[in-house]
Amino acid sequence: MEADGTVRFTDLVVTEIGCPDPIGAQESAYLEILGGTVELAVDEAMLFVSGSAGRIAFEGRTGG
C-alpha cells in the first residue's frame, strides 16, 4: 500500500499458457490494470479495482 492510499501489486505470476478468447482478453485487461497503481473501493457487495488502464468490478457472493 502506498502512502496516498493506493495499492501496487508486484511480482505477479501467471502461467505461460494463456486462455482462449474471450477469457484471454479479460485476463489481459485484468493484468494490465493490476500492472500499475490501483485504487480499491467497496460499495455494498461490490469491490472496484481502478487504475489507469481501466476498472474491474467484482460482485460478492454469499454462501458456498
C-alpha positions as CSV (number, residue, x, y, z in Angstrom):
1,M,0.0,0.0,0.0
2,E,1.3,3.4,-1.0
3,A,1.3,6.5,1.3
4,D,-1.5,8.0,-0.7
5,G,-3.8,5.0,0.0
6,T,-3.4,3.4,-3.4
7,V,-2.2,-0.2,-3.8
8,R,0.5,-1.6,-6.0
9,F,0.8,-5.3,-6.8
10,T,4.3,-6.5,-7.6
11,D,5.8,-9.7,-8.9
12,L,2.5,-11.0,-10.4
13,V,2.9,-14.6,-11.6
14,V,0.8,-16.2,-14.3
15,T,1.2,-19.3,-16.5
16,E,2.7,-19.0,-19.9
17,I,-0.3,-20.8,-21.4
18,G,-3.0,-18.1,-22.0
19,C,-6.7,-18.7,-22.0
20,P,-8.5,-18.6,-25.3
21,D,-10.7,-15.6,-26.0
22,P,-13.0,-14.2,-24.7
23,I,-11.5,-15.2,-21.3
24,G,-7.9,-14.5,-22.6
25,A,-8.9,-10.9,-23.4
26,Q,-10.4,-10.5,-19.9
27,E,-7.2,-11.9,-18.4
28,S,-5.1,-9.4,-20.4
29,A,-7.2,-6.5,-19.4
30,Y,-7.2,-7.6,-15.7
31,L,-3.4,-8.0,-15.7
32,E,-2.9,-4.6,-17.4
33,I,-5.0,-2.9,-14.7
34,L,-3.1,-4.7,-11.9
35,G,0.2,-3.8,-13.5
36,G,0.0,-0.2,-12.3
37,T,-1.0,1.5,-9.1
38,V,-4.7,0.9,-8.4
39,E,-7.4,2.3,-6.1
40,L,-9.7,-0.1,-4.2
41,A,-13.3,0.8,-3.3
42,V,-16.1,-1.2,-1.7
43,D,-19.8,-0.4,-2.3
44,E,-22.2,-2.8,-0.6
45,A,-21.4,-6.2,-2.2
46,M,-19.1,-4.8,-4.9
47,L,-15.3,-4.4,-5.0
48,F,-14.0,-2.0,-7.5
49,V,-10.3,-2.0,-8.7
50,S,-9.5,1.1,-10.7
51,G,-6.2,2.0,-12.4
52,S,-5.0,4.0,-15.4
53,A,-5.8,1.1,-17.7
54,G,-9.4,0.7,-16.6
55,R,-11.7,-0.6,-13.9
56,I,-12.7,-4.0,-12.7
57,A,-15.8,-4.8,-10.6
58,F,-16.2,-7.9,-8.5
59,E,-19.6,-8.9,-7.1
60,G,-19.6,-10.6,-3.8
61,R,-21.4,-13.8,-3.2
62,T,-22.9,-15.3,-0.1
63,G,-23.0,-18.9,0.8
64,G,-20.9,-21.7,-0.8
